[in-house]
Amino acid sequence: MEYAIVAAAFLCVIVAGAALWRALSQGLFVDHGLASASHHLAGAATWIADVLVF
């Protein structure tokens, strides 16, 4: 029984590592960072975005 718990935990670590590797290789975190940056607001005048964001 203990071997099954350890094997399941190890499998979860491997799957989570693979998911993190894939997200990093696709630039998902960089895209989120750029989308949340105040100077990256598309379609708005830059001075309006600066006034409203800050």
Backbone as XML, in Angstrom:
<?xml version="1.0"?>
<chain id="A" units="angstrom">
  <residue number="1" name="MET">
    <atom name="N" x="0.820" y="-1.193" z="0.000"/>
    <atom name="CA" x="0.000" y="0.000" z="0.000"/>
    <atom name="C" x="0.865" y="1.259" z="0.000"/>
  </residue>
  <residue number="2" name="GLU">
    <atom name="N" x="1.949" y="1.226" z="0.784"/>
    <atom name="CA" x="2.824" y="2.397" z="0.846"/>
    <atom name="C" x="3.492" y="2.665" z="-0.492"/>
  </residue>
  <residue number="3" name="TYR">
    <atom name="N" x="3.816" y="1.605" z="-1.225"/>
    <atom name="CA" x="4.449" y="1.780" z="-2.530"/>
    <atom name="C" x="3.500" y="2.474" z="-3.507"/>
  </residue>
  <residue number="4" name="ALA">
    <atom name="N" x="2.230" y="2.179" z="-3.428"/>
    <atom name="CA" x="1.247" y="2.806" z="-4.313"/>
    <atom name="C" x="1.128" y="4.300" z="-4.011"/>
  </residue>
  <residue number="5" name="ILE">
    <atom name="N" x="1.170" y="4.673" z="-2.749"/>
    <atom name="CA" x="1.096" y="6.086" z="-2.365"/>
    <atom name="C" x="2.330" y="6.829" z="-2.846"/>
  </residue>
  <residue number="6" name="VAL">
    <atom name="N" x="3.501" y="6.228" z="-2.652"/>
    <atom name="CA" x="4.745" y="6.856" z="-3.091"/>
    <atom name="C" x="4.781" y="6.952" z="-4.613"/>
  </residue>
  <residue number="7" name="ALA">
    <atom name="N" x="4.345" y="5.918" z="-5.306"/>
    <atom name="CA" x="4.328" y="5.936" z="-6.769"/>
    <atom name="C" x="3.355" y="6.994" z="-7.288"/>
  </residue>
  <residue number="8" name="ALA">
    <atom name="N" x="2.191" y="7.122" z="-6.661"/>
    <atom name="CA" x="1.228" y="8.139" z="-7.075"/>
    <atom name="C" x="1.767" y="9.544" z="-6.824"/>
  </residue>
  <residue number="9" name="ALA">
    <atom name="N" x="2.411" y="9.753" z="-5.705"/>
    <atom name="CA" x="3.002" y="11.062" z="-5.414"/>
    <atom name="C" x="4.119" y="11.382" z="-6.405"/>
  </residue>
  <residue number="10" name="PHE">
    <atom name="N" x="4.942" y="10.420" z="-6.722"/>
    <atom name="CA" x="6.016" y="10.622" z="-7.689"/>
    <atom name="C" x="5.457" y="10.931" z="-9.071"/>
  </residue>
  <residue number="11" name="LEU">
    <atom name="N" x="4.398" y="10.248" z="-9.455"/>
    <atom name="CA" x="3.747" y="10.494" z="-10.738"/>
    <atom name="C" x="3.161" y="11.907" z="-10.789"/>
  </residue>
  <residue number="12" name="CYS">
    <atom name="N" x="2.584" y="12.361" z="-9.678"/>
    <atom name="CA" x="2.052" y="13.725" z="-9.613"/>
    <atom name="C" x="3.160" y="14.759" z="-9.767"/>
  </residue>
  <residue number="13" name="VAL">
    <atom name="N" x="4.302" y="14.509" z="-9.169"/>
    <atom name="CA" x="5.438" y="15.428" z="-9.301"/>
    <atom name="C" x="5.916" y="15.465" z="-10.756"/>
  </residue>
  <residue number="14" name="ILE">
    <atom name="N" x="5.982" y="14.338" z="-11.405"/>
    <atom name="CA" x="6.421" y="14.275" z="-12.796"/>
    <atom name="C" x="5.434" y="15.003" z="-13.711"/>
  </residue>
  <residue number="15" name="VAL">
    <atom name="N" x="4.142" y="14.793" z="-13.513"/>
    <atom name="CA" x="3.126" y="15.439" z="-14.341"/>
    <atom name="C" x="3.128" y="16.952" z="-14.119"/>
  </residue>
  <residue number="16" name="ALA">
    <atom name="N" x="3.262" y="17.382" z="-12.874"/>
    <atom name="CA" x="3.305" y="18.816" z="-12.584"/>
    <atom name="C" x="4.557" y="19.453" z="-13.183"/>
  </residue>
  <residue number="17" name="GLY">
    <atom name="N" x="5.679" y="18.775" z="-13.121"/>
    <atom name="CA" x="6.902" y="19.285" z="-13.733"/>
    <atom name="C" x="6.773" y="19.407" z="-15.247"/>
  </residue>
  <residue number="18" name="ALA">
    <atom name="N" x="6.143" y="18.440" z="-15.866"/>
    <atom name="CA" x="5.935" y="18.496" z="-17.314"/>
    <atom name="C" x="5.006" y="19.643" z="-17.695"/>
  </residue>
  <residue number="19" name="ALA">
    <atom name="N" x="3.965" y="19.859" z="-16.907"/>
    <atom name="CA" x="3.043" y="20.969" z="-17.185"/>
    <atom name="C" x="3.740" y="22.314" z="-17.016"/>
  </residue>
  <residue number="20" name="LEU">
    <atom name="N" x="4.569" y="22.442" z="-15.999"/>
    <atom name="CA" x="5.318" y="23.673" z="-15.782"/>
    <atom name="C" x="6.326" y="23.895" z="-16.907"/>
  </residue>
  <residue number="21" name="TRP">
    <atom name="N" x="6.992" y="22.845" z="-17.338"/>
    <atom name="CA" x="7.955" y="22.945" z="-18.431"/>
    <atom name="C" x="7.263" y="23.410" z="-19.715"/>
  </residue>
  <residue number="22" name="ARG">
    <atom name="N" x="6.090" y="22.859" z="-19.983"/>
    <atom name="CA" x="5.358" y="23.235" z="-21.196"/>
    <atom name="C" x="4.904" y="24.691" z="-21.140"/>
  </residue>
  <residue number="23" name="ALA">
    <atom name="N" x="4.422" y="25.129" z="-19.979"/>
    <atom name="CA" x="3.988" y="26.517" z="-19.836"/>
    <atom name="C" x="5.164" y="27.474" z="-19.994"/>
  </residue>
  <residue number="24" name="LEU">
    <atom name="N" x="6.316" y="27.109" z="-19.459"/>
    <atom name="CA" x="7.500" y="27.959" z="-19.596"/>
    <atom name="C" x="8.011" y="27.989" z="-21.029"/>
  </residue>
  <residue number="25" name="SER">
    <atom name="N" x="7.968" y="26.873" z="-21.708"/>
    <atom name="CA" x="8.481" y="26.828" z="-23.073"/>
    <atom name="C" x="7.578" y="27.563" z="-24.056"/>
  </residue>
  <residue number="26" name="GLN">
    <atom name="N" x="6.285" y="27.655" z="-23.759"/>
    <atom name="CA" x="5.357" y="28.380" z="-24.621"/>
    <atom name="C" x="5.301" y="29.864" z="-24.290"/>
  </residue>
  <residue number="27" name="GLY">
    <atom name="N" x="5.974" y="30.293" z="-23.233"/>
    <atom name="CA" x="5.983" y="31.707" z="-22.875"/>
    <atom name="C" x="4.699" y="32.182" z="-22.228"/>
  </residue>
  <residue number="28" name="LEU">
    <atom name="N" x="3.993" y="31.292" z="-21.573"/>
    <atom name="CA" x="2.705" y="31.643" z="-20.975"/>
    <atom name="C" x="2.858" y="32.701" z="-19.887"/>
  </residue>
  <residue number="29" name="PHE">
    <atom name="N" x="3.879" y="32.579" z="-19.052"/>
    <atom name="CA" x="4.064" y="33.518" z="-17.956"/>
    <atom name="C" x="4.511" y="34.884" z="-18.467"/>
  </residue>
  <residue number="30" name="VAL">
    <atom name="N" x="5.292" y="34.884" z="-19.524"/>
    <atom name="CA" x="5.710" y="36.154" z="-20.127"/>
    <atom name="C" x="4.507" y="36.857" z="-20.743"/>
  </residue>
  <residue number="31" name="ASP">
    <atom name="N" x="3.644" y="36.111" z="-21.405"/>
    <atom name="CA" x="2.434" y="36.696" z="-21.988"/>
    <atom name="C" x="1.531" y="37.298" z="-20.916"/>
  </residue>
  <residue number="32" name="HIS">
    <atom name="N" x="1.389" y="36.607" z="-19.798"/>
    <atom name="CA" x="0.577" y="37.146" z="-18.705"/>
    <atom name="C" x="1.201" y="38.411" z="-18.128"/>
  </residue>
  <residue number="33" name="GLY">
    <atom name="N" x="2.512" y="38.422" z="-18.012"/>
    <atom name="CA" x="3.190" y="39.603" z="-17.503"/>
    <atom name="C" x="3.050" y="40.793" z="-18.428"/>
  </residue>
  <residue number="34" name="LEU">
    <atom name="N" x="3.167" y="40.559" z="-19.719"/>
    <atom name="CA" x="3.007" y="41.647" z="-20.674"/>
    <atom name="C" x="1.576" y="42.153" z="-20.728"/>
  </residue>
  <residue number="35" name="ALA">
    <atom name="N" x="0.621" y="41.246" z="-20.633"/>
    <atom name="CA" x="-0.777" y="41.656" z="-20.695"/>
    <atom name="C" x="-1.188" y="42.462" z="-19.471"/>
  </residue>
  <residue number="36" name="SER">
    <atom name="N" x="-0.549" y="42.225" z="-18.341"/>
    <atom name="CA" x="-0.930" y="42.949" z="-17.128"/>
    <atom name="C" x="-0.138" y="44.232" z="-16.929"/>
  </residue>
  <residue number="37" name="ALA">
    <atom name="N" x="0.850" y="44.494" z="-17.783"/>
    <atom name="CA" x="1.647" y="45.712" z="-17.652"/>
    <atom name="C" x="0.820" y="46.922" z="-18.077"/>
  </residue>
  <residue number="38" name="SER">
    <atom name="N" x="0.983" y="48.017" z="-17.366"/>
    <atom name="CA" x="0.176" y="49.200" z="-17.642"/>
    <atom name="C" x="0.519" y="49.827" z="-18.988"/>
  </residue>
  <residue number="39" name="HIS">
    <atom name="N" x="1.747" y="49.692" z="-19.435"/>
    <atom name="CA" x="2.135" y="50.295" z="-20.697"/>
    <atom name="C" x="1.782" y="49.424" z="-21.896"/>
  </residue>
  <residue number="40" name="HIS">
    <atom name="N" x="1.125" y="48.313" z="-21.663"/>
    <atom name="CA" x="0.789" y="47.387" z="-22.730"/>
    <atom name="C" x="-0.709" y="47.409" z="-23.037"/>
  </residue>
  <residue number="41" name="LEU">
    <atom name="N" x="-1.412" y="48.400" z="-22.556"/>
    <atom name="CA" x="-2.840" y="48.477" z="-22.830"/>
    <atom name="C" x="-3.053" y="48.855" z="-24.288"/>
  </residue>
  <residue number="42" name="ALA">
    <atom name="N" x="-3.730" y="48.009" z="-25.018"/>
    <atom name="CA" x="-3.932" y="48.252" z="-26.443"/>
    <atom name="C" x="-5.240" y="49.001" z="-26.664"/>
  </residue>
  <residue number="43" name="GLY">
    <atom name="N" x="-5.243" y="49.884" z="-27.625"/>
    <atom name="CA" x="-6.457" y="50.588" z="-27.998"/>
    <atom name="C" x="-6.742" y="51.827" z="-27.196"/>
  </residue>
  <residue number="44" name="ALA">
    <atom name="N" x="-5.926" y="52.172" z="-26.235"/>
    <atom name="CA" x="-6.156" y="53.365" z="-25.427"/>
    <atom name="C" x="-4.993" y="54.325" z="-25.634"/>
  </residue>
  <residue number="45" name="ALA">
    <atom name="N" x="-5.306" y="55.595" z="-25.536"/>
    <atom name="CA" x="-4.232" y="56.577" z="-25.603"/>
    <atom name="C" x="-3.331" y="56.385" z="-24.391"/>
  </residue>
  <residue number="46" name="THR">
    <atom name="N" x="-2.046" y="56.568" z="-24.567"/>
    <atom name="CA" x="-1.114" y="56.255" z="-23.492"/>
    <atom name="C" x="-1.324" y="57.154" z="-22.275"/>
  </residue>
  <residue number="47" name="TRP">
    <atom name="N" x="-1.658" y="58.401" z="-22.467"/>
    <atom name="CA" x="-1.837" y="59.286" z="-21.300"/>
    <atom name="C" x="-3.104" y="58.930" z="-20.537"/>
  </residue>
  <residue number="48" name="ILE">
    <atom name="N" x="-4.138" y="58.478" z="-21.236"/>
    <atom name="CA" x="-5.361" y="58.072" z="-20.534"/>
    <atom name="C" x="-5.086" y="56.798" z="-19.727"/>
  </residue>
  <residue number="49" name="ALA">
    <atom name="N" x="-4.358" y="55.878" z="-20.334"/>
    <atom name="CA" x="-4.031" y="54.643" z="-19.630"/>
    <atom name="C" x="-3.191" y="54.941" z="-18.404"/>
  </residue>
  <residue number="50" name="ASP">
    <atom name="N" x="-2.224" y="55.847" z="-18.525"/>
    <atom name="CA" x="-1.389" y="56.186" z="-17.378"/>
    <atom name="C" x="-2.199" y="56.824" z="-16.263"/>
  </residue>
  <residue number="51" name="VAL">
    <atom name="N" x="-3.127" y="57.688" z="-16.602"/>
    <atom name="CA" x="-3.947" y="58.355" z="-15.586"/>
    <atom name="C" x="-4.879" y="57.353" z="-14.905"/>
  </residue>
  <residue number="52" name="LEU">
    <atom name="N" x="-5.515" y="56.506" z="-15.671"/>
    <atom name="CA" x="-6.504" y="55.590" z="-15.109"/>
    <atom name="C" x="-5.874" y="54.420" z="-14.372"/>
  </residue>
  <residue number="53" name="VAL">
    <atom name="N" x="-4.726" y="53.959" z="-14.809"/>
    <atom name="CA" x="-4.093" y="52.813" z="-14.171"/>
    <atom name="C" x="-3.448" y="53.197" z="-12.864"/>
  </residue>
  <residue number="54" name="PHE">
    <atom name="N" x="-2.863" y="54.370" z="-12.803"/>
    <atom name="CA" x="-2.194" y="54.790" z="-11.587"/>
    <atom name="C" x="-3.120" y="55.678" z="-10.851"/>
  </residue>
</chain>
